[in-house]
């Protein structure tokens, strides 16, 4: 009985913590400056423009490193129906589920 009650409580906490992430994913509340410049990076890559070619492009943003825009570009290619803010926020959902998965694997016994 105690174990079922604890599982129910943890499930409720899981969904309460997930709800703001899903709201931010489905509604374009406001894009942060870093998200919009990362989206510019994704769009330039989609247009086959090398952002490191100073003759074509002159903007800089490497707040999350070089791989972040590349991964978001691949997400954009894989799921072209996603809106820009959804591409930027896919990692929120993935990291949320990874945290729960890692905790489950560590504490399952």
N, C-alpha and C positions, 0 to 999 in steps of 0.2 A: 504494500500500500504506500509506504513512504517513497519507494523508488518511483512509482507511477506519478505521485504528486510532484516529486522533484523533476521528473522528465517533463511534465506538463508546465511547471514553472519555467524551466529552461526554454521550452518551446515558445512560451509567451514572451520571454525576454528576447529571444532570437528575433521574433517578428517586430517587437517594439523597436529594437535597435536597427532593424532592416528598413523600416518604413521611411525615415528621412532620406536614406540613400536612394530608395526607389523614387521618392518624390523629386529629388534633385535630378535623377536620371531622366524622368519623363517630362519634366517641366523646365524650360530654360529660365530659371530664376534670374541669375545674372552671371555672365561669364567673367571670371577673373581675368586680369590683364595677361597673366601668363598663359591661360588657356587660349585666349584669342590669338596670341602670337604663335603658340604651338599649332593652332589650326592653320595659320598662314603658312607655316612650315609644311604641314601636310598638303595643303593646296598647291604649293610650289612643286613639291615632289610629284604630285599627281599630274601637273602640267609639264613634267620632264624638265624642270628648271633646277639646276644645281645651286643650292643656296650658298655654297662656298665659293662660287664664281663671282668675284667682286665686280665684274663687268656687267652682270645682269641684275644682281640683287644686293641691296645694302640694308640689312637689318640683322640684329643679333639677339638671340635668346637661347641660352643653353642652361637654363635653371635646373632642368631635370636630366641633363646630359644629352649626349648625341643619340642614344638609342631610343629615347622616349618618342620623338616625332616619327622615327622609322617604324616603331611598333604600332603607333596610332595610324600611320599610313597603311600598314598591312591590315589593320582592323577596318579601316575605311574601304579598302579594296574588297575585303571579305564580306562586309556587311554594308553595301552602298545605300541601303535604306535608312541607316542611322543618321540622325541629325548631328551637326558639329558638336553640340554640347554633350550628346550621348557618347560620341567617340572619345571625348576628353574624360568622361566619367566612368567608362567601362572598368577602369582599374579599381574604382571604389567598390564596385560590386564583387569583382574578383578577389580583392584583398579581404573583404568581409567574409566571404565563404572560405578562403584559405585559412584565415584565423580560426574559424570554427573547425575546419578539417584538421588542422595541426593540433588544436587542443583536444579534439576527439581522439586522435591517434596517440597522443602523449598520455592522456588521462583515461583511456578506455578501460583499464584494469582497475 
